[in-house]
Amino acid sequence: MAQEPLKPFTLEGVYAYAEKSIYAGETVSLRVSSSVPYSMAVVRLGTDTDQPSSTDTPLPQCQFQDFPAVPQPITPGSYVNVEQQLPPQDELKELTLECWVSPWRVSGDWQGLITQYTFDGACGFGLFIDDNGCVNFYVGDGGQFQPAWLHTGPTLLPLNWAHVVGVWDSSTGTASLWVNGAPSGSWSMPAGFQLKPGTAPLRLGAYGNGAGSSTPYTQYCLDGDIAMPVIYGIALTPAQIAQRFSEKGLQAPEPDGLLGCWPLTEERGDRLADISGFKRDGQIINHATWMIGGPSFDGAGVARFPLDYDPAQDATRGHGLRLASDDLYDCGWDVTTAYTIPADASPGIYAGRILYGDDFQSVYDVSFAVRKPRGSKSDVLVLCSSNTWFAYNMQPFQETGEQMAPTLQRGAPLPSPAAAAARASASQPPAYCFYQNHQAGQPTYFVGLNMPCPYAQPYELFATNNLNYSHLVRAERFLHLWLESQLYDFDLATDLDLNSDPQLLDNCRVLVINGHSEYWSAPSYENVEAFLNKGGRVAVLSGNTMFWRVSFDPTGTVMECRKVPYYPGECLGGRQFASIGEMWHSDDFQRGGVMREAGYPAYLLIGMECAGWFDDAYTQNFGVYQCSDADAPLFNTPLKTGLKTGDSFGYVQSGVGAVGHEYDIRVSNPQMFAVPPASTPPAGAPIPSAPPGVKLLAQSLRPVDTDQGPCPTVFDYFLRWYSPIPPSPTLLLAEMIYWERPAGGAVFHAGAIGSGWSLSYDPVMQKLMSNVLSNFGVSPRTARTGR
């Protein structure tokens, strides 16, 4: 039986996506869904960082073309499709359906558990959760739905595992329902009733609708965790059901009588092995979430420290699969049109620019990086923080023209069950990211890259006050424009490029980590480490750098990040109801969370670690750097900055500095261990040892007791929050360092997201950056000679 497709969701508005980076001379494919006519071209972004302007140049081969309205639907919802269904017309004289389920919602739409059932004309059998949160069991003849054959049991509790069993026994003519090993009712079926599976597909975590129509759809996806789903061709006895309940999903059943059993031991990939002998393997649709444990597992009971917990060695962990009705990681849209980027195109951020609306005045940009032709070398390679762009992709399908949310609520509470149900019932498109849960409250551990990403549009702002601050694409372009204006030879690469290409850094002298480079993979860290150890040079114009660990699926199109609360009552950017035990990635089975606890501390690679961030209210109060060592060579050679010790620099406009939002400092600084008692780290936690040779160039200090609003909240090395209070005179926001690493290579680190921004305004920062590059062996090309 071929699967019934998920019900499509039709989008109103304009949305698009493309590849994230393209070599000059190669082709970028734009995938557009639009409910209105539009015109589209590829433009190289110009010098105006605030709005589209005449400096944005359409490429010669990529001029504007007109396109009709062609909406492309999305099909959200994860479930398991089992290709080999039970034979439609075979009578099942006995049948038992069994699974463990932990629902995330118990209201709103119905949800399927184990079903061979498409309403309302191919109704064979199924376990369900109804719109009141009650478990239901249906046995039918594979045909038209009969209300009398649906049997309703007790209400299930959200976020609690329940063992659910439905039994049909033709010898007694009864169907019975069991929850947590206890009977929850039995019902007599009509004399002569024959249970037949019918023609509907066999599904785990969903069922169908529209039987008899030209296109029946899969719908009613489970918002919940499921474990050890089993189909038996026998009627389990009360004693057997009680035994299965006591086993907590840790043991597969005996093979006799099995028609399908999926222990879920894979913990990765999209295939579920059936151990019944009938080869009823399942395929996960829309990815779902592995590595959450089963009903026997207490994820909150896993200790954060020490760092040696191994899920594979935990005999009590079990195996669960988390499903969500809004799971979507690849829109799967057709290519609207493809453009060949000229081979002589300069590196930079380009956009697929879509003009629509009245007189085509509205703009939707799809940002992507254009790189030098394949195999080219460059003096400077600038890293685009593309992982962070997608981590913040909170509203991929926000209707065009709506105001984008300028800020994100870290650790925002879950919606009430009623609000979650209302949202699910309204069939809203997916709107989750690493800062917002799924609509039913499941923690977000994955985001897809083959999706619209309006937060990566080049003029998108994080704060819409008079500062006009951005921490994503716009924040990165200031460095690009400065390098170009100074005739430096540079190229771009994305985080995904660095993750997937170990030879990427062989083609440059200097790597510049730019903007909000928060989300890093282990391969990227290791590639930079190898580059430095061979004598490479790294300049870091970033804050909150290398903070969260990510990984990618084998296709490189789904990014995983396990952000869990480290202390009760706080989330540190993580998600409610996540637990330490769910920190391990399904992509590689390695510990996730913050890089410095996952084996990849930033301070051992680039000399500093993130130590906090401003609340959103602070975005108008960014600080500047104060020079700590005016005699440092980088302030004097070859260009004289003119700084004296204590002088301020790093401005982005008159009176406003680049240091804010998020920032990095040395681990040797006492502020890293300021939570009393400072000498006592959490039990079992490793204590960092400051690397030798780090030279302090500047600091950014903020008065604590001012009339500029409340003080920023910061955290120590072990992520313990605290708010400095008077009489503490100042708070350290960021440090600037130079480090010749004992293991090899050298690092300049400015410690703030906005440090590259100041290159657009501050002559001291411009001279300093020129000195950094000169010290690293890079000088500008000349317009006449090319070198």
N, C-alpha and C positions, 0 to 999 in steps of 0.2 A: 504494500500500500504506500503510495507516495504521500509525503506529508501534506497537510493542508496549510497553506501559507498563513502567517500572522496577518491579522486584519490591518490594512494600511491606515496610516494617519495622514490626512491631507493638510499640508501647511499653507497658511496664508502669508504672503509677504515674499521677501527675497532672501535667499540663503545660498551659500556656495562654499566650496573648499577645493584645495589643490594640493600638489606635493609641497613639502615644506622647504626643500632646497633643490635647485636645479643648476646643473653645469651649463655655462654659456655654450651655445651651439646645440643644445638638446631641447626637448619638448616638455612644456608644462601643460597639464590637462586640467581644465576648469570644469567642475561639476556644479551646475546651477539648478536650483529649484526656485521658480518665480511664478507667482500668480498674476503678474502684470508684465506687459512688454518692457523691454529694457535694451540698453546698448552697452557693449562691453569691449574693453581693450586691455592690453598689458602696458602699464606705465612704470617707468623708473621714478621713484620718489625724488623730489627735488629738495631745495634748501629750506622750505617752509615746514617746520615741524608741528605747526598748530592746525593746519587746515589744507585741503587740496588747493593747489594754486597752479599758476602758469609755469612754475618751475618743474612740475611733474610732467615727464615727457613720454608720450606714447612711443613704443618701439616701432621702427619702420615696418616690420613685417607683422605687427600686432595692433593695427589701427582699430578704431571703434567699428564694430559691426552691430547691426540691429537684430534682435532676437524676439520671437513671439513669447507669450506667456506659456511656459511649460512647467507646471508643478511636478515635482518628484516626491512621492510619499516616503515616509519612514515607517518602519515596522518594529516598534519597541516591544520588549517582553522576552524574558528568558524562560526556557523550559527544555525538556528532553524529548526528542522524537525517536520512537523505536520503530525502525523500518519494518521489522518482521512482527506484525501484529498477530494476535490470536486468530485462528481461522474463523471467518465471519459466521459461517453457518453451522459450526460444530456445537452441539449441545454440551454445556458444562454442567454435569450433574453435581459437581462440587467445585467450589471456588473460594479461595481466601485471598484478600488483599491486605497487605500489611505495610506500614511505614511508620517512621518517626517523623514528626513535624514540629517545628517551632515557628508559629506564625508571627510576622511583623505587623500585620493588621488583622483585625477581626470584624471589619465592617466594610461597607462599600460593595464593590462587585464580588460575585462568587469567585471561588478559586478551586482549581483542580489539583488533586493529589496524585492518584493513579487512575487513569481513565482510558477506556476504549469507548468513546462517547462523543457524538456531535449532536447538539440540540438542533431541531427537535425530532429529526427523523432517522437518526442512526445511533440510538441510545442502547448501548450494550451494558456496560457496568462502569462503576466509578466510585471513588472516595472523593469528597468535596468538603470545602468550608463555605458556608452560605453567608449571606449579607448580614446575619446577626452573630456571626462567629461560631455557629454550631457546626459540628461535624455531621456529614450526611453520607449515606450509603445507598447506591442505586443498583438494582439488578433488573435487567430488561431482556427483551427478546431481540435486540439489535435493531428494532424499528422505531415506531413513533413513541415519543415520550408519554409515559403514563404516570400521573401524579401519585397514584396509590402505590407505586413501586419504589418511591423515594422515601427513605427512612431517616428521620432526623434524630440526632443524639445531642449530647451536652455541648455547652459552649466551651471552646478552647480559650486558653489564656495567652495573650501576646507575650513574646519573649520567654516562653516556657515550653520545654520539650514535652510532647505528648505522644504516646504509643497508640496508634489507631489501627484497628483491625475490623474488616468486614467479612462475614462468612455466609456463604450460601450452601445449603445442604438439601438436595432434592429428596433424600430419604425421609425427611421430616417436613419438607415443604416450607422451610423457614429461612429467613435471612436475619442475621444478628449483627449487632455492632458492639465493639468492645473498645474501651478507652482506658489506658494505663492498667491493663490486666484485668479490669473489672467489666462485667456486662453492662451495657447501656441500652438494652432493649432488644427484643426480637419480634419479628413480624411474619405472619403467615401469608404465603403467596397463593394466588388462585389455583384451584385444582387443575392439574395438567400443564402448569406453567413450565416452560423450558427456557433456561438462561442461554442466550446466544450472544457472542461478542459483537456481531454486526460489522459493518464496513468501515467504521470510523478508525482513524489511526490510533495506535497505542501511544499514550503520552504520559510523562511524569511531570507534574507541576503545571498542568494546563488542561483545557478541554476545548471542544470546537463548537461552532455555532453556524447555522445556515444549512443544515443537511437538507438535501433536495433542491437547493438553489444552484445556480450555475457555478458559483464560487463559494464553497464553505470555507470558513476561516478558523484558524486557531485563535482562541481568545481566553479570557479568564485565567491569566497566568498567576501563579502563586507568588505572593510576597511572603516568603518564608524560607526557612532552612529545612531541608529534607535529608533523611538518613535511612539507609538499609531498606529501600523499597523492594517488596517481594510480591510475586503472584504465584499462588499455589493452585494446583489442580485437585486439591483435597480440601476437606473442611477441617481446619485445626480444631482440636478439642480445647475445652477450657483450661486443662492442665498445660497443654502445649502453649496456649496464648500466655498464660501466667509465666511460663518458663521464658518465653521470648521477651516478655516485658522485663524480667529480672536480668536479662543479659545486656540490657542497655545499648543494643545495636552493635555490640563489639564482636559478635559471632554470627557468621553466615548460617542459615538453616541447613539441616540435612538435605542431601540432594533429592531424596525420594519425594516425588510429587511436585517438584518445582516446574513452573512454566516460565518463570523469569525472575532473576534476582540480580540486583546491582549493588554490590557492597561499597562502591564509590571509593575504592582504594587508590585510584589513579592520582588524585589530588592535582592534576594539571591536564591541559588539553581539552578537546571537545568530544572525546569518545568515552562511553561508559561500557565496560565489559559485563556481559551477562554470563553468570556461572551456571545457568540451568542446563546447558547442553543443547538448547534450542537456538542458540546464536541470535538472541534478541538484543544485540548490542544497541546502545542508545547514542544519539548525537545531540550534543548541547547546541541549542540555537541561541544566539546572542550572548555567548561567552559565559555568563554566570560567574560565581565566585567559589573557588576552592579554598582549602586550608583554613577551615573554621572549626574543625572538630565536630564530634557527634554528641549525642545525648549524655554520654558518660563523662564528658569533658567540662572541667571548670576552667575556662580561659582566664578568669579573673584570679585564679589561684596560682597561675604561673608567675614566678618571681621575675622582676625586671633585672635584678642582679643576683648572682653573677651572670655572665653572658654565655653560659655553656649549655643552656637548655636545647635539646634536639628533639623536634616533634617526632621524628622517625623512631626514636627510642622510647617514646611515651606510650606505654601499653594501655593507658586509660584514655587516650585522646579520641580514638574512633575517627569516623569520617563523615562529614556532612557536605552538602552542596547548597549554597545560598542562591536563591532565585529572586528576581525582581520584575515586576510588571512594567518597569520603565527601563530595564537594561537595554542599552543600545551603544555599540562601539564602532559601527561602520554603517554609514547610511546606504552604501551600496548603490549610489546613484550612477546613471550613465554619464559618460563624458559629453558635455555640451559642445565644447570645441577645444582644440589643442593649438597652442602657439609654439613656434620654434623661436627660442631666444637667440638672437644673433651671436655668432662666435666671438665678436669683438665687444660684446656688452660688458660694461664695467661692473665689478662686484658691487653689491649693495642690496638694500631691501626694495623689492618691486611689489607691485600689487596688480592683481586682476581687478580692474576697476569697473564696477557696474553702476550705470546711471539709469534711474527709473523715476517714476512719479510724474507730477506735473512738470512739463517742459524738461523732463529728465534732469531735474535739479537735485534729487536725492542721490546719495553716494553710499555704496557698499563696497568695501575693499577686502580683498583676500590677500593677505601678506605672505610673501615667501622670499627666501634668500636666493640670489643669483650668485653663483660661484664662478671662479675662473674656469676655463676649459679643463676638462679632465686631464690629470697628470701635471698640471702647472705647479710651479713653485712660487712662493711669495715670501717677502721679508717678515710680514706680520699676518697672522691668522687671527681674526676676531671671532669669538664664539658667541653665537646668538642663543639666548636663554630660552629656547623653544619649549623645553620641558615645563618651565614656569608659565609660559603663555597658556599652555593647555591645562595645567593644574588649576588655573583660575577661570577656566572656561565655564562660568556659572550658568550662562543662559544661551546655549548654542542655537536655540530656536525661538528666542524672543522675537515677537512680531516686529517687523521692520518699522522704524519710525518711533518706537517706544523709547523712553529714556533708559539708557543702561544704568544699572545700579552702580553708583560711583564707588561704593565701598562694600566689603564683604564682612559678615558677622562671623568672626572666628568662634567656634564652639557654640553657635546659636542653638537654643533648645529645640528639641523635636517638636513638630506640630502636635496638637492634641489628636487623639484617635479620630475625633469627629472631623477635624480639619484635614487630616490625612485621607480619610475616606472621601470627603468632598472633593479633594484634589484628584483622587483616583477616579471617582465617578465622573468628573468633568473631562476625563481623558486628556489631560494636559500633556504636552510633549515633555520629554525628559529635560530636567533642569538641575542636574547634580554635577558636582566637581569635587576636588579635594578639600573644599571648604563648605560643602553643603551635601547633606545626606540625600539618598534616594527618597522618592516621595512617600514611601511607607516607613522611612526611618533607617533602612539598612545603611551602615557606614559605606561610604564610597571608597573603594580600594582600587578602582580602575577608571581610566578615561580613555576614550578612543581618539585617534588622530585623524581618521577619515570622517571628520565631522566639521561642520561650520565652527569657526572660532572667532566670534565677533570681538572678544576681548583682545585679540591680537591685531585688530585694525590699527593702523599707524597713528591715528589721532585720538585713540581712546584714552581717557583720563581716569585716574584712581580717585582724585580729589578735585572737585569742581569749584574750589574757592579761588581767590585771586592768585594763588600760587600755580594753578594748573599743573599739578603733579601727576606724572605717570610713572609706573614702575615696570611696564612691559615694553612693547615695541618702540614707542616714542622715546623712552628713556635710553634706548640703545643707539638711536640714530645720531645723537649729538657726537659721539665718538667717530662714527662713520664719516660724518660731514667734516669733522676737523681733520681726520687723516687725509681725506680727499683734498681738502683745501691746502694742506701742507705738502701735497704731492708725495705722500708715503705710498709705497707698494704694499697693498694689503688685499686679503681675501676674506671671505666669510665661510663659516660652517655652522651647522646647527648642533644642538646637543645630541640628536640622533646620529648625525654624521660621526661625531667623536665617539659615541658608544659603539658604533658598528664597524669602524675602520681603524685598526691598530696602527696602520701606516700613515694616518692622516697628518700627524705632527712631524713626520719626516720631511715634509715639503715646506717647512717654515723655520724661521729663526726665533721668532717670538710669538707666544700665544697670549692673547689678551682676553681675559674673562670679564665680561661686560654686563652691566645692568643688574638685574635681579636674578642672579644665577643660583637659585635656591635648591633645585631638584637635580640630583646627580646619581648616575648609575655607577656600579662597581667597575665595569670595563672603562668608563670614561676616567674615573679616578686613577685606575691603573695605567691607562695610556698617558696621562699627564705625569704621573710618577716616573714612568720609564723615560719620558722626554726630559724631565728635569735631571734625572740621574745620569743621563748622557750629556749633561751640560746645557740643556735647554734653558730658556728664559721665559718667565711668566709675569705678566702685569695684570693685576686684579683691580678692575674698576667696578667693584660689586660689593654689596652688603648682603647679610643673611646667606653667605656663600656656602655651598656644599652642605646644606642643612638636612634635607630629607633624602633618603635613598629611594630610587626608583629602579625598575627593571622593565624589560619589554618582552612581549610574546615573540615567538619565532618569526612572525611576519613583520615585526617592527611597527605595528599599527595600533597596539594597545599597550598603554603604560600603566604600570602597577605601582602603588605607593600605600604602605600600611601605616596610617597615622592614628595612633592609639593614645588615649589619655595616660599620662605617666603618673598622675596623682589623682586621688578622688576629688571630683568636683571641678576639674579643669581639663582642658583639651589641648592647649598649646597648638592650635591649628588642627587638632585631630577631630575625631568624630565620636559623639556620644554612643554608648553601648558597644563600642569596640573594646577589646580587652588585650592585655599583654599577650595572651595565648594565641591571638589572631595576628601577631606581628610578622609571621614568617611568610615569605612570598611563594606563590604557586609557580612563578616563572622559573625560579632557581632553587627553591626550598631553603633560602638563606634568610637570616634575620633582617627585618626591615626597620622602620622607624627612623630616628635621626642617624646621620652618617657616623657621628662620633661614637655611637653605641653599636653600630653595625660592622665595626672593624675598619672604618675609613674616616678617621678624624681629619678634619680640614687643617688643624693647626700643624700636623706633621707634614702636610703637603704644601700649604701656602702660608703658614705662620700664624693664623688667627682663627677665631671661632665666633659665631654669632652669639651675642649677649643680650638681645632684646629688641623691642620695636616700640615705636610710638603707637598710642591709640589713634584712631582716625582723626580725632580732634586736634592732633598735634601737627597736622600736615602744613599748617600755615606758620609753624615756628621752627623751621629747619635751622640747624646751626652751621657754623663754619669751623675750619681747622685752626688751631693755634700752633705755630712753629715751635717744635721742641729742641731742634738742633740746627741753628742757622748755618753752621759750618759743614753740614753734611754735603758730600760731593753732589748729590742729586739736586740740591738747591743752587749749585754754583757752576756746574760744568756740563756742557760748554757754555750754557746761557746763565747769566746772573739773574736770579729771581728778585734780589734786593731784600729778601726777608731778613728780619732780625728775630732772635728768639722771643717768643711771645706774640709775634705779629699774627694777624688773622688773614686767612685766604680761603679759597674754595667757595666763592660766591657764584650764584646763578642769576642774580639780579641785585640791584642796589639794596643792601641791608639783609639779604636773604641768602643763606648758604645751602650747600648740597647735602648736608648731613642730616638725615631724618628717616622716618619710617622704619628702616631696619639697618643694622650696622654690626661690625665685627671688631673684636679687641683681642689682645694677646692673652693666653692662658696664664701668663705670669702676673697679670694684673690682679690685685687683691679683689677687685669688683667681681671677678669670676667666682670667688668663694666668699661672698659677702653675707650669705644667709647664716644666721647664728644656729648652732655653733660652727664657725667657719672651718674648724679643723676636723669636722665629722662629716664625711660623705655618707650617702646612703649605704646601708649594709651591703657588702659585697661589691660595691662599685669600684672600678679601677680609678686611680688617682693620676691625672695627667702630669707629665713631667715636661716643663717648658723646654723647647729645643734651644740649643746654644746658638749665639750669633745673631739673633734678631735685633735689629737696630731701630729704635723709635725715631721717627721723623716728625710726627705731629700727632696731636690729640684734638678731639672735639669735646669740650666740656660745657655742660649746661647748668645754669643755676637751678637749684632745687626749689627754693622758696621765691617765686616770682609772681608777677601779676599776669603771666602769660597762660594761665590755666593750670590744671593739675599736672603732676609730674608723670613722665612716662613710666610705664611698668616694665621692669627688666627681670631677667632671670640669671641664675648662676650656671656654672658648667653642668650641673646635674639637673638643670631645667626647673629649679625651684624658684617660684615667683617671689618678688619682693618690691616694695615701693619705698625708695629712699625718702626720708623725711628730715626736716631741719632737726638738729643744727648741721647736718651734712651740707657743706657749702655748694658742692657741685656733683653732677652725675656725669660719668664718662659715657659718651655715646659711640665714638668711633676712634680708632687709632690708625695711623699711617706708618708703614714699616718698610724697611729694605732688609732682605735676608739672603745671604750667601749660604746656601744649605750645605751642611757637612756631607750629605749623601750625593751632592752634585747639583749644579744649576743655581739660579738666583731668582728671587721673587720680589717684586714691588707690589704692595697691597695697600689700596687706599681705604678700604673698610666701610664703604657706604654705597648704597644703590645709586645715589645721585652724583657720584664723583665724576663720572663721564659727562654729566650734564653741565658741570662747571666749565668744561672746555669750550662751551658756546659763548662764554661771557668773561671769564676771569683770566687775565694775562699771566698771572702767576702760575695757575694750573696749566696753562698752555706751555709755558716755558718748562715747568717741571716735567710734563709728559714728554716733551722733546728731549730733555736730559735723560729721562728713563730709557727712551728708545735708543738714544746715542750710546748710553752706557751698555745697552744690550746689543750693540753692534749694528744698529739700523739708523740710516740717515735718509732724508728725503731724496727722491729722484729730482732731477732738474728737467724743466720743460724742454730744454734744447737737446740735451744729450740722452735723456732717458735714464741717467744715473748720477 
